[in-house]
Amino acid sequence: MNYSVRHRTFYRYGQKMSSGQSLGHLTPRSTPWQVVRSSSIEIEPVPEERDVWSDAFGNPVDSFTITTPHDTLEVIAHCDVDVTIPDLPMIEEPWESVMARTATGTSTDDLDAQRFVLPSPFVPFHFQLHALAKDAFTVARPFSESLAALCRTIYDEFTFDAGFTDVSTPLDDVLVHRRGVCQDFAHLMAGSLRSVGLAARYVSGYIETDPPLGEVKMVGSDASHAWCSVYVPGHGWIDADPTNDQIPPRRHVTVAWGRDYGDVAPLRGVVLGPASTQEMQVEVDVSRRP
């Protein structure tokens, strides 16, 4: 599938800010299943300094500095990508075997994956995450079957509620109230997988806004999206979208991955100026190209 993405972020401040610095994960990364045909970012006011570099996970990072006094900031990211849905391997070996091989592997890929077994700022170790995983990851159950069961559990037991959480809402609240957004559900699944010793990373990106005729619109398609990816030695990473109960995800565009949202926030930064209010608007449109 060929997709065109437009992601607009607009800030309005109650007073003029004297300067600001921002970091963005808005440029999609190339992967074995995704080819980036073009990518650009428009910023207003025009920054005095701009740079592009790669973070510790290999994601492109756009950074910019504005020193002109301003009371609005608009960032519009455009990209065109070609996406292929990867084949889903059916892994019949017990999940405990996958976990053991993840912990003891010595290849470059294995060693890189092992850091994703550890807790992270947005996904700490939590007993309730293990409780969420235990019914899916029963003794000697095939890995693929266990993974699908966990994805289905989160899909069935948690309600998508765009007004319930924001980026500062603790995962505890999501677990107690059983509701949240795709970022929360990606954290839930990553944390549950880590709780049983598997390597899981958080994936940030987009899903198609308007589905083709006859197909159902994806949940969370009106904003940036997030899902989860789990590592299997010898197979690589397998993506899973618990918000839509899809393994592998379909109609998705990958931007970046890391331990959790904090590693790959689409846009964040600081502004210097007087104490003021701040309003933010985000618009995302993902369309399929012929």
C-alpha positions in Angstrom: 0.0 0.0 0.0 1.1 3.5 -0.8 0.2 6.2 1.8 0.4 10.0 2.0 0.5 11.5 5.5 -0.1 15.0 6.7 0.5 15.7 10.5 -0.2 19.2 11.7 0.6 20.5 15.2 -0.4 24.0 16.2 0.4 25.8 19.4 -1.1 29.1 20.5 0.4 31.0 23.5 -1.4 33.6 25.6 1.6 35.9 25.3 4.6 36.2 23.0 7.4 33.8 23.8 10.9 35.1 23.3 12.3 31.7 22.1 11.7 28.0 21.9 13.5 24.7 21.3 11.8 21.6 20.0 12.5 17.9 19.2 10.3 15.9 16.9 9.9 12.3 15.8 7.9 13.2 12.7 10.1 11.7 9.9 9.2 8.0 9.3 12.0 5.5 9.4 12.8 3.0 6.6 12.3 -0.6 7.5 12.3 -3.9 5.6 8.5 -3.5 5.1 8.4 0.3 4.7 10.0 2.5 2.0 10.0 6.3 2.6 9.6 8.0 -0.8 9.6 11.5 0.5 9.4 13.4 3.8 9.4 17.1 4.7 8.6 19.4 7.7 7.3 23.0 7.4 7.7 25.2 10.5 6.3 28.7 11.1 7.9 30.9 12.4 10.9 29.7 10.4 13.6 28.4 12.8 17.0 30.1 13.1 18.5 26.7 13.6 17.6 23.2 12.4 19.2 19.8 12.6 18.5 16.2 11.9 20.1 13.3 13.7 19.5 9.7 14.8 18.6 8.7 18.4 19.8 5.7 20.3 17.1 3.6 18.6 18.0 4.6 15.1 15.0 6.9 14.7 15.3 10.2 12.7 15.0 13.2 15.0 14.3 16.7 13.8 15.4 19.5 16.2 14.9 23.2 15.7 15.3 26.5 17.6 13.2 29.7 17.2 14.6 32.9 18.6 12.0 35.2 17.1 9.3 36.4 19.5 6.2 34.4 18.6 2.7 33.6 20.1 2.0 30.7 17.7 3.9 27.7 16.4 2.9 25.5 13.5 4.6 22.3 12.5 3.4 20.4 9.5 5.0 17.1 8.6 4.4 15.5 5.2 5.5 12.1 4.0 4.8 9.5 1.3 5.6 5.9 2.1 5.1 2.4 0.6 4.1 -0.2 3.1 4.1 -4.0 2.8 2.3 -6.1 5.4 4.9 -8.6 6.7 4.2 -12.3 6.7 3.2 -13.4 10.2 5.2 -16.4 11.3 3.3 -19.0 13.3 5.6 -19.8 16.2 4.5 -23.0 17.8 7.3 -23.3 20.4 6.3 -22.6 24.0 6.5 -18.9 25.0 8.9 -19.9 27.8 11.4 -21.1 25.2 11.2 -17.8 23.4 11.7 -16.0 26.7 14.7 -18.1 27.6 16.3 -17.6 24.1 15.7 -13.8 24.4 17.5 -13.7 27.7 20.5 -15.8 26.7 20.9 -14.8 23.0 24.3 -13.4 22.0 23.7 -12.1 18.4 23.6 -8.4 17.7 19.9 -8.5 17.4 19.4 -10.4 20.6 21.6 -8.1 22.6 19.8 -5.0 21.2 16.4 -6.6 22.1 17.4 -7.4 25.7 17.2 -3.7 26.7 13.4 -3.8 25.8 12.8 -6.4 28.6 13.6 -3.8 31.2 11.1 -1.3 32.8 11.0 2.2 31.5 9.7 5.6 32.8 6.2 5.2 31.3 6.1 1.4 31.8 7.4 0.4 35.2 7.2 -3.1 36.6 3.7 -3.6 38.0 2.0 -6.6 39.5 -1.2 -5.9 37.6 0.6 -6.0 34.3 1.8 -9.5 35.1 -1.8 -10.4 36.1 -3.0 -9.1 32.7 -0.5 -11.4 31.0 -0.8 -14.6 33.1 -4.1 -15.8 31.5 -2.6 -15.5 28.0 0.8 -16.9 28.8 -0.1 -20.2 30.5 2.4 -23.0 30.9 3.8 -24.3 27.6 1.3 -22.5 25.5 2.5 -21.8 21.9 4.0 -18.3 21.6 1.8 -17.1 18.7 -1.3 -18.3 20.5 -0.2 -16.5 23.7 0.5 -13.3 21.9 -2.8 -13.3 20.2 -4.6 -14.0 23.5 -3.0 -11.0 25.2 -3.8 -8.7 22.3 -7.4 -9.8 22.4 -7.6 -9.4 26.2 -6.6 -5.7 26.1 -8.9 -5.1 23.1 -11.9 -6.7 25.0 -11.3 -5.5 28.5 -10.3 -1.9 28.0 -12.4 0.9 26.5 -11.0 3.4 24.0 -11.7 6.9 25.6 -10.0 9.8 24.0 -11.0 12.1 26.9 -9.8 10.0 29.8 -6.0 10.2 29.6 -3.2 12.4 28.5 0.6 11.9 28.4 0.9 12.5 32.1 -1.7 9.9 33.2 0.0 7.0 35.1 -0.5 3.5 33.8 -2.0 2.7 37.3 -5.1 4.8 36.4 -5.5 3.0 33.1 -5.4 -0.3 34.8 -7.9 0.7 37.5 -10.4 2.4 35.2 -9.9 0.0 32.2 -9.9 2.8 29.7 -7.5 5.0 27.8 -6.1 5.6 24.3 -3.8 3.7 21.9 -0.7 5.0 23.6 -2.0 3.6 26.9 -2.8 0.2 25.3 0.6 0.0 23.7 2.1 0.6 27.1 -0.1 -2.0 28.7 0.9 -4.6 26.1 4.6 -3.8 26.3 4.5 -3.9 30.1 2.6 -7.2 30.1 5.1 -8.8 27.7 8.0 -7.5 29.7 6.5 -8.9 32.9 6.9 -12.5 31.6 10.5 -11.8 30.4 9.8 -11.0 26.7 11.3 -8.0 24.9 8.7 -5.5 23.8 9.1 -2.0 22.3 6.6 0.8 21.8 5.9 1.8 18.2 4.7 5.3 17.2 3.1 6.0 13.8 -0.2 6.4 12.0 -3.1 4.4 10.6 -5.2 5.1 7.6 -7.8 7.8 8.3 -10.5 6.7 5.9 -10.7 3.0 5.1 -11.3 1.6 1.6 -14.9 0.8 0.7 -16.3 -2.1 2.7 -13.6 -2.0 5.4 -14.0 -0.8 8.9 -12.4 2.4 10.1 -9.6 1.8 12.6 -9.9 3.0 16.2 -7.5 6.0 16.8 -7.2 7.0 13.2 -7.9 10.7 13.8 -4.5 11.2 15.6 -1.1 9.8 15.8 -1.2 6.1 16.7 0.8 3.6 18.8 1.2 -0.1 19.0 3.6 -2.7 20.3 6.3 -5.0 18.9 7.7 -8.2 20.5 11.0 -9.9 19.7 11.4 -13.5 18.8 15.0 -14.7 18.3 15.5 -16.0 14.8 12.3 -14.3 13.6 12.8 -10.7 14.5 10.1 -8.3 15.7 6.4 -9.0 15.4 4.0 -6.0 15.6 0.7 -6.1 17.4 -2.0 -3.4 17.7 -4.1 -4.1 20.8 -6.3 -1.0 20.1 -7.6 -2.8 17.0 -6.7 -6.4 17.9 -4.5 -6.8 14.8 -1.4 -9.0 14.5 0.3 -7.9 12.3 -1.2 -4.4 12.1 -2.7 -3.4 8.7 -2.9 0.0 7.2 -0.3 1.3 9.6 2.7 3.7 8.9 5.7 3.3 11.3 7.5 6.5 12.4 9.7 5.5 15.4 10.1 3.0 18.2 11.6 3.0 21.6 10.9 1.8 25.2 7.8 3.9 25.6 6.1 7.2 24.5 8.7 9.3 26.2 11.4 8.1 23.7 9.4 8.9 20.6 7.0 11.7 21.4 5.9 13.3 18.0 6.9 16.8 19.2 8.1 18.2 22.5 10.1 21.2 23.7 10.4 24.2 25.8 9.5 27.9 25.3 11.0 30.8 27.2 8.8 33.8 28.0 6.3 35.1 30.4 3.9 32.8 32.3 1.1 32.1 29.9 -1.6 29.8 28.8 -1.0 27.3 25.9 -3.4 25.6 23.5 -2.5 22.8 21.2 -4.3 21.4 18.2 -3.3 18.2 16.3 -4.6 17.1 13.0 -3.6 13.9 11.2 -4.7 12.7 7.8 -3.5 9.4 6.2 -4.7 8.7 2.7 -4.0 5.8 0.4 -2.4 6.8 -2.9 -3.1 5.1 -6.2 
